[in-house]
């Protein structure tokens, strides 16, 4: 991929090779300093725990150009903290914040030519990941670990961009079990969503929103993002559960709703019985920021949100515009969320 010939506004959300990635190894109780490498293939032992027992975690971040040409990251240290919490849950060696940030900054700087220009709607997606490696057979933590970071220039997660999508409310499949690893950004949580997502798309939906695994009554999240709802009385809510991934975008959305716009925003259990009370709905996460939900399909009935499900509602639009403007440096960073890549 040649950055001089890329049609930035036509990029899809998919993998593409960029020249450099960062790789560090943990062995004998410590991490090495890590280094930039050009090879995008990793050689590991056939007994590596990532292959057999799912010791694998990852993060998702973006680097974007501001109007004046700077490269910005959005709350990267929150990603570093969540990465450590995920590692702790899977008994993996935790990556210190300074090593995590070193990997992010060095990889983005080395691939700076692939950060899309301001205003194209594209971004440089950053994928830090960690896997358990080394010779192993029994069910136990890995003897060694690899921490790596690669980047790809990408377009919107959903091809239509900031357009409404259709979510299927799934009662049969579970994303994560109560007291399981739902809060960790672990590969297993995502592999479990592949079959139900395939079924939902064959039925005409874009994504699935899962319910709790105990009563199948309370909203949790989609396979790749948190959700929030705007009620007809003007109140906002996002699901509260111990098995939901702690989304950095959702945390930001809650803070903006409360402190910037003075909205009545709460985190609580939200029942499927409340669907008829929704006026707007949205999915939120790193890749899409906020995606408006136009339709919720539940038990054969299609519940339409704002404008009969054809347009994003005013509250969803307001939050989306604020968060994207903040990430691009178009408005003052009053919360101290941006970090420049220098």
C-alpha positions, 0 to 999 in steps of 0.5 A: 500500500502506497500512501501517495495513491490511497483514496482515503475517503474510499477506505474500508474497515479492513486489514492492510499492511503498513511498514512497521509494527512494535513487538516486545517479549516477556520471559523469565519474569520481565519484559524486554524493551521492545522494538519496531519490526517490519515482518507481519508474521509471528512464529510461535510454539505449537503448544502456545496457550493462545492457540489452545486455551485462549490466552489472548487480549487486544485493544482498539484505538485510533490516530487522527490528523487535526486540521492543523496537521497534528496527530492525536490519540484519544484517551490512550492511557485508558486503553493501557489501563483496560489492557492491564485489567484484561491481562490480570483476568486471564493471568497474563503478564501485565504490560506496564503503561510506559511500555504500552505507550512506547509501543503505540507512539513508536508504531504510529510515528513510524507509520505517520504517512498512513494517518489519513488526512483531516476531513477524509472520514478515515483514521489510522486504526491501532491494534495492540494485542498480547498472546501467551506463547512458549512451550506448553501443554497443560491448562496453565498460564503461558511461560512467555508472552508477546505484546505487539502493536500494528496499525492500518488506515481504515474507513468507517466500521459500518460502510454507511458511516453515520447512518442508522443500522438494524439491531436484532435483540437476541434471546438465544445466544449469550455474549458472556456469562455472569462472572465470566470474562465479559469485562475483559477484551479477550478474543473468546468473547468475539469468537462466540459472537460470530455464529449469532452475527452470521444468523442475524445478518442473514435475517437482514440485521447489521448487528446483535444486541445481547441480553443478560445470560441469566434472565435474558431480559436486560440489555448488555451490549452488541458483539463489538460495542456498548449501547445506549438509549434515549427515552421519550421522556428525555432521559438517557441510559446505558446498561449496567452489568458486570459482564459488559466490556468497559467501553472508553467511548461509552465512559466519554459519552456519559461524561459529555452527556452529563457535564457538557449538555446537562442531560439526565444520563444514568447507568442501570439495568435496562429491560427489554420491556422498555423498548416501546419507551425508546425514542433513540438508540445508539451503539458506541465504540472505538471503531464507529464512535457512535452509530445510530440504531434505527430499528430494534428487532425483538420477538418478530416485531420491529421497533422503530426509533426516531424518524421511523428508524431512517435518521439519527435522532437529535441527542445521538447526533449531538453526542456524535458531533461532540465526540468526533469534534473532540477527537479531531481537535476541532473543539477545546479539549476541556476533559484532557482526553487528547494526547499528541503523537510527537 
